[in-house]
Structure formats: C-alpha cells, structure tokens
C-alpha cells in the first residue's frame, strides 16, 4: 500500500472513530438536536492534523490548525448571516446561502490576509 493510500485509510479510520464518539455524546444529550451537531464534528480535520503532525512536524501542523480555525470563524459568520437572511429578510435557503457565500469568502480571505498569513 502506498503512503498516500495508507494515509487515506488512516484518515478514514480515525475520522469514523471520532464521528462515532461525537455521535454517541450527542445521543446522550438533550435535546436530541445536539446529536446532529456532534455527529457532524470535523473529524476528518482532526485526523488530518494527527497525520500532519506525524509527517510534517509541529510548525506545519500549527499553521494548518490556525487556518482551520480561521475557516471555522468565517463559517460561523456565514451561518449567522444565512440565518439572518432567512428569518429577517424572508429569503429562501438557496438565495440566502448564495449571497452569504460572498460574506464567507470576504471574511475567510480577510482573516487569512491579516491574521493567518
């Protein structure tokens, strides 16, 4: 098995284990809507960070983790803006998410240019 194939299989195994653990935590909490939140945890990102740490070292892994955190901040702003467009402006989900992707791009690239670069 090549190195790339081995890493993909390892990401799949680690990601599946983490998703299962988060889904279990979510099913134990009330209300049950938390199950989806925890089941959709960024497990592949965690597996990628573990593999990056083992193959590329701490400095490269820290840079990747910072980039992931910046993307998460941009996503929270995106999701909040979509919610606002749907609830306050009465847009349907498709136009709201289409407009909000512009906001996500602006925030993500601004964070990258100012903070993460």
C-alpha positions in Angstrom: 0.0 0.0 0.0 1.4 3.4 -1.0 2.0 6.1 1.5 -0.9 8.2 0.2 -3.3 5.2 0.2 -2.2 4.4 3.7 -2.9 8.0 4.9 -6.3 8.0 3.3 -7.2 4.7 5.0 -5.9 6.0 8.3 -7.9 9.2 8.0 -11.0 7.2 7.2 -10.5 5.0 10.3 -9.7 7.9 12.7 -12.4 10.1 11.2 -15.0 7.3 11.6 -14.0 6.7 15.2 -14.2 10.3 16.1 -17.6 10.8 14.3 -18.9 7.7 16.2 -17.7 9.1 19.5 -19.2 12.5 18.9 -22.5 10.9 17.8 -22.6 8.9 21.0 -22.0 12.1 23.0 -24.8 13.8 21.0 -27.2 11.0 21.6 -26.7 11.2 25.3 -27.5 14.9 25.5 -30.9 16.6 25.5 -32.4 17.9 23.2 -31.7 15.4 20.5 -30.9 18.1 18.0 -27.4 18.1 19.5 -26.8 14.6 18.0 -26.6 16.1 14.5 -24.3 18.9 15.8 -21.9 16.4 17.4 -22.3 13.8 14.6 -21.1 16.4 12.1 -17.9 17.2 14.0 -14.8 18.0 11.9 -13.4 14.5 12.4 -11.6 14.4 9.1 -9.8 17.6 10.1 -8.7 16.1 13.4 -7.4 13.0 11.5 -5.6 15.2 9.1 -4.0 17.2 11.9 -2.8 14.0 13.5 -1.3 12.8 10.3 0.2 16.2 9.5 1.8 16.3 12.9 3.4 12.9 12.5 4.6 13.6 8.9 5.3 17.3 8.7 6.1 18.4 12.3 4.7 20.8 14.8 5.2 24.1 13.0 3.5 23.0 9.8 0.7 21.4 11.9 0.2 24.6 13.9 -0.1 26.6 10.7 -2.8 24.2 9.4 -4.7 24.3 12.7 -4.7 28.1 12.6 -6.0 28.0 9.0 -8.8 25.6 10.1 -9.7 27.9 13.0 -9.9 30.9 10.6 -12.2 28.9 8.3 -14.4 27.9 11.3 -14.7 31.6 12.3 -15.7 32.5 8.7 -18.2 29.6 8.7 -19.9 30.8 11.9 -20.2 34.3 10.4 -21.6 32.7 7.2 -24.1 30.6 9.1 -25.3 33.6 11.2 -25.7 35.7 8.1 -27.7 32.9 6.4 -30.0 32.7 9.4 -30.5 36.4 9.4 -31.3 36.4 5.7 -33.8 33.6 6.1 -35.5 34.8 9.2 -35.4 38.6 8.9 -35.4 39.1 5.1 -37.6 36.1 4.4 -35.3 34.7 1.7 -35.4 31.0 0.9 -32.4 28.9 1.7 -30.8 28.8 -1.7 -30.6 32.6 -2.4 -29.6 33.2 1.2 -26.8 30.7 1.1 -25.7 32.0 -2.3 -25.5 35.6 -1.0 -23.8 34.5 2.2 -21.0 32.7 0.4 -19.7 36.0 -0.7 -19.6 37.1 3.0 -17.8 33.8 3.8 -15.2 34.5 1.1 -14.6 38.0 2.3 -14.2 37.0 5.9 -12.0 34.0 5.2 -9.7 35.8 2.9 -9.5 38.8 5.2 -8.6 36.6 8.1 -6.0 34.8 6.0 -4.5 38.1 4.8 -4.5 39.9 8.1 -4.1 37.2 10.8 -3.1 33.9 9.4 -0.6 34.9 6.8 
